[in-house]
Amino acid sequence: MGDRIRARRDELGLSQRELAEPGISYAYLSRIESGLRTPSMKALRKLAPKLQTTVAWLETGKADPADELAALVLEHKGKPLPRAAVALALQILRSN
């Protein structure tokens, strides 16, 4: 997870100090990025918007299934949903 945070921060041209905010110091970010700490869910929820990504991607490196489902639903507005949309909806419901 730390590697993804560092890579995304670098992509956006942010320093650790620029990403830091109350409750998430640049020292804490350094420990997360070096693998010495695992960020809390609260920290991930604060970091995701600043990194212009989702908590799901920070955690797993994969797209958020809810985002994928929303895109599929919007693409097929007024038509029957594709099987992929139904499968994603079931996956989301089972994980909650």
C-alpha positions in Angstrom: 0.0 0.0 0.0 2.8 2.4 0.8 4.3 1.9 -2.7 1.0 2.9 -4.3 0.7 6.0 -2.1 4.3 7.0 -2.9 3.8 6.4 -6.6 0.6 8.3 -6.8 2.0 11.2 -4.8 5.0 11.3 -7.1 2.7 11.2 -10.2 0.9 14.3 -8.8 4.2 16.0 -7.9 3.3 16.3 -4.2 5.8 16.2 -1.4 5.1 14.3 1.8 4.7 17.7 3.5 2.1 18.8 0.9 0.2 15.6 1.3 0.3 15.8 5.1 -2.6 17.3 7.0 -3.9 17.3 10.6 -3.7 13.8 11.9 -1.4 12.6 9.1 2.1 14.0 9.5 4.7 13.8 6.9 6.7 11.5 9.2 3.7 9.2 9.4 3.5 9.3 5.6 7.2 8.4 5.4 6.7 5.4 7.6 3.7 4.3 5.5 5.6 4.7 2.3 8.6 2.7 3.7 6.3 -0.1 4.8 6.9 0.5 8.5 3.3 1.4 9.2 -0.1 0.4 7.8 -2.4 3.4 7.4 -5.7 3.4 9.2 -9.0 3.5 7.3 -9.4 7.1 8.6 -6.1 8.1 7.1 -6.9 6.4 3.8 -10.2 8.3 3.6 -8.3 11.5 4.0 -5.5 10.6 1.6 -7.6 9.3 -1.3 -9.2 12.6 -2.3 -5.8 14.4 -2.1 -4.3 11.7 -4.2 -7.3 11.9 -6.6 -8.1 8.2 -6.3 -10.2 5.9 -4.2 -9.7 4.1 -0.9 -10.2 0.8 -2.7 -7.4 1.5 -5.1 -5.1 2.6 -2.3 -5.8 -0.7 -0.4 -5.8 -3.1 -3.4 -4.4 -1.4 -6.5 -7.6 -2.3 -8.2 -10.6 -0.1 -9.3 -13.4 0.2 -6.8 -16.1 -2.3 -7.9 -18.8 0.3 -7.1 -17.2 2.8 -9.6 -17.1 0.0 -12.2 -20.7 -0.8 -11.6 -21.8 2.9 -11.8 -20.0 3.2 -15.2 -21.6 0.1 -16.5 -25.1 1.2 -15.4 -24.6 4.7 -17.0 -23.3 3.2 -20.3 -26.4 1.0 -20.6 -29.0 3.5 -19.5 -32.4 2.3 -20.6 -31.2 -1.1 -21.8 -30.8 -4.4 -20.0 -27.7 -4.4 -17.8 -24.8 -6.5 -19.0 -23.9 -9.6 -17.0 -20.7 -7.8 -15.8 -22.9 -5.2 -14.1 -25.0 -7.9 -12.4 -21.9 -9.7 -11.2 -20.3 -6.6 -9.8 -23.6 -5.7 -8.0 -23.6 -9.1 -6.4 -19.9 -8.8 -5.4 -20.5 -5.4 -3.8 -23.6 -6.6 -1.9 -21.7 -9.7 -0.6 -18.8 -7.6 0.6 -21.0 -5.3 2.7 
